[in-house]
Amino acid sequence: MTVPQQAVYVDSPTEGRNPRTTGLDTLPTLEVLRVINAEDSLVPSAVAEALPQLAVAVDLATEALRQGHRVHYVGAGTSGRLASLDVAELAPTFNAPADWFVAHHAGGTQALRTAVENAEDDAAAGAALLTREAEAGDFVLGLTASGRTPFVLGALSAARRKGAGTGLVSNNPVSARTADVDVVITVDTGPEVVAGSTRMKAGSSQKLVLTAFSTAVMVKLGRTYSNLMVSMRATNAKLRGRTLRILREATGYSLQECAEALTAANGDLKVALVHLLSGADSERAAKALSETNGHVRHALDMLGAAAR
């Protein structure tokens, strides 16, 4: 006789049936898509409600990085895949050092491509991973739609014991209230179009939260100037063209003048930008940036130049 595996009843809005979608399988194709789209349109307002708590997490993560520590994401399933995606985008967009952000996914890299469902139930594995990876002063952000994923909660508990700051992103207002972390970011997206399919609204909300979180951290650390990606890596022809466009947008100089400044700066966009805005030569611009941890506005202040 086969012994059934342990079952857990998850008390979360994401597991409930959505009264607005009960006839989903009877609808024409266009109406199915309209129903899904209508539910998706509720996500941004749910994220907006959580922004004060997200701001706390941003400030904790920013301070951790300023002090030479790291930011960790921990997730399972969709949450872990979204976390891995966010980390992958930070280097090309903001030239973020590889050791600033790290994503930990229940089940390892295999789970990024294929579901490893039982991995999320292993609290001990999550705890062991963060006991090994986290250090005092780091910031660890866990992500779980249900608010109770054992792998994630085990990892957060271990990180807290190591002296790391901790935060939890959850789509379950009930269980999130009991989390032993520094900040809880609850995004109440309610029941899914398909009951329990948290890759839908819950996943969309976590994508918005992660993108806003990491972008805000990069802005606070001076990896942008105004709303321009001045720390990006120009690794192909399109991005080299974008580099020149950014210089022109930020300074008002001609394409030729920007190209000459970029050449004089050995391709370093920030050095060229500070040179053009301040009038300082490339060597002085580079020195000012070095002394201000690459923050363009602070470098301009040091050189006595007015930012635009």
N, C-alpha and C positions, 0 to 999 in steps of 0.2 A: 504494500500500500504506500502510495506517495504521500509524504507529510507536507502539507501546504506551508509555504513560507510565511513568516510573520507579516501581518497586514497592519497598517497604521491608518486610522481615520484622520484626515487632515481637515481641521476646522479653519477654512480660509475662504474668503469671497471668491477667489480664483477657481475654486472647485465647485461652486454652486452653478445651478442652471440659470441661464440668462432669460428672463421672461420676454425679452424683446427679440429673441432669436429661436424660439421653440419650433417655428414652422420652417426653419432654414432649408430642410431637404425637400420641401415642396415648391420652392420658388424658382422662377426662371433665372438663368445665369446672371443677367444684369442686376436683378433684385438681390441675389446672393451677394454680389460685389457691393451693392449699395448698403446693405445691412452691415457688412464688414467695415466699410468705410465710415459709416455713421458711428460705429463703436470705436473705431480708431480715432475719430475726432475728439473723443472724450479724454484721450491720454494727456495732451499738453496741459489741460487745466488741472489734472491730478498731479502732474509734476510740479506745476506752479505752487500748489499748496505745500509742497515739501521743500521749497527753496530756502527758507530760513535755516532748516537743519542741514541742507546741502552746503550752505555757506560755512557752517561750523566745520564740516568735513574738509572743505577746501582750505580753510585757514590752518587746520591741523596738518594736512598734507604738505602745504606750502612751507610751514615751519620745519617739518621733518626734513624736507629736501634742502632747505637753507642751512640746516645743521649737519648736512652730509649723510643723512639717512635715506631710506628708501620708502616707496609706496608699494604696497602689495594689494592685488585684487584676489579674492577667493570666491570661486563659484562652482556650480555643477550644472551639467546640461546646457540649456540655452544661456543661462547667466554666465557660466564659465566661458562659453564661446564668444559672447559679446565682450567680456573682459579681455580676452586674448586679442580680439580685433582692435579694441581701443588702444592697447599697448603697442600693437604693431604699427599703428598710424602715427604715433607720437614722434618717432625718429625722423621720418621724411617731412612731416609738417612743421615741427618745432626744433629739429636737430637735438632732441632730448637725449642725453647720454643713456646708453643701454641699461645701466644699472639703476636708473631713477625709478622706473615702474616695472613691476614683474607680475605676471598673471599665473595663478595656481588653479588648475582645473582638476576636479575629482575624476580619477581614472587616467590622468596624464594626457599626453599628446594624442594617444589613440582615440580618446573621447572627443577630441575636436572634430573628428571625421565620422565616427560611428558611436552611437549611444552605448555607454557603459552604465546602465541604470543602477546597478547595485552599489557602484562606487560612492554615490551620494549618501548612502546610509552608514558609511564608515567614519564615525566621529574620531576614532583612534588614529586613522590615517591622516585626517585633517590636522589633528593635534600634533602628530609626529612631524608632519611636513613643516608647519610653522614654528615648531620648537627648533627645528634645524635651520630654517630660513630667516626667521624674524629676529630682530635685535631691538634692544631698548632704544627708544627714540624713533623707530619706524612708525609708519601709519598703515594699518591694515583695514581694507574695506571689503566686507563680505556682501555677497549678493544672493538672495534667495526669494523667489516669488512667494513661497509659503511661509517664510520666516522661521522655519524649523529644520531646514536641511542639516542633518547631523554632521556631515563633512565640514560645512561652513562654520557651524557653531563651535565644533571642536577646534577648528583652526583659530577662531577668534579668541576662545578661552585660552589657548596656549600662547597666542601672541600677547594677550593681556598679562599673562604671568611673566612673560619675558620683559615687560615694561614698554611694550609698543602701544601707541594710541590705536583705538579701534572704532569702526563704524559699521553699521548694517543697513543695507538697502533692502526693503521688504515691501511686498504688495499685500501684506496681511496685517491690518491694523490691530488685530487681537494678539497674536503671538509676538509681534514686534515689541509690544510694551514690556515684555518680560526679559528682553535681551540685555545681557550684562556687557554693555559697550559704552563708549564715551558719547556717541551720537547715533540715534536711530533715524533713518530717512524713510518714512513710510509713504508710499505712493499707492493710494487706494484706487486701483483701476477697476475694481468690481469683478463680476463674473465675466468670463470670456465668451466669445461668440460660440465656440465649441467648448463645452464645460471641461475645465481642467487643462486646456491647451495653452499653457502659459508662454508659449513662444509668440503668442499674439499680442494682446494689449500689455500684459505684464512685461514681455520681452521688449516691446516698443518703448515702454516707459523706462526700462533699465538702459536701453541704448541712449535715450535722451539724457538720462541722469549721468551716465558715464562720459558722454561727449561734453556735457556742460561742466562736469567736475574737472576733467583733465584739461580742458581748454582754459577754464578759470585759473587753475593752478599755473599753467604756462604763462598766462597774462600776468599774474601776480609776480612771477619770477622774471618778468621782463623779456620773455621769448617772443613778444610782439612789439610793434611800435604803432600806436593808434590801433587800427584794425588790420594791420598788414603783417604778413608772415615773414618777418625779417630774419628769422633764425632757420628758415627752411634750407634743405640740401638741394642744390641745383645739380641733379644727377643725370638729367637728360635734356634734350633740346627744348622741350616744352617748358621745363622748369627754369632753364637758363633765360628763356624769353620772359618768363614770369618775374625773374629777378630784376631784369631791366625795367619792366613795367612797374614793379614795386618802387624802385628808386625814383622813377619819373613821378609816380603818384605822390610819394612822400616829400619830394624836394621841388618839383616844378621845373627841373632842369631838362635839357634836351636829351634825346636818345644818345647822341654822340657824347655829350658831356657825362652822362651816366655810365656809358660803356668805358670811357677813359678812366673814370673814378674807380670802377670795378676792377679794371686792369691794374691800376696803381695799388689797389688793396689786395692784390693776389686772389681775386675772386670772392673775398669776404664781404658779403652784403652789408653787414652791420658797420664794418670799418668804412666802406664807401659811403654809407648813409651819414655817419657822424662827420666824416670829412666834408661832405657836401653841405650839410646843415650848419656846421660850425666854422668852416673855413680853415680848420686845423689840417695839417698835412696827415697823410695816412699813418705815419709812425705815431704821432701824438694821439690820433683818433683811436688807434689800436691800444695804446697805453691806457687811455681813459676808460675804454671798455673793459680791459683786463682788471683795472682797479675797482670797477663797479659791477663785477660779475656778469658782464655782457649786457647790462641794462642800458638801452640807448638813451632814455630820458635822463638817467642819472649821469651818464657820460657827458651829455650835452650841458647839464648843470655844472659839472666839474670844469668844463671848458668855457663856461660863461656864455653859452649860446642859447638862443631862444628856440624852443621846440615849435614845430608847426602843427 
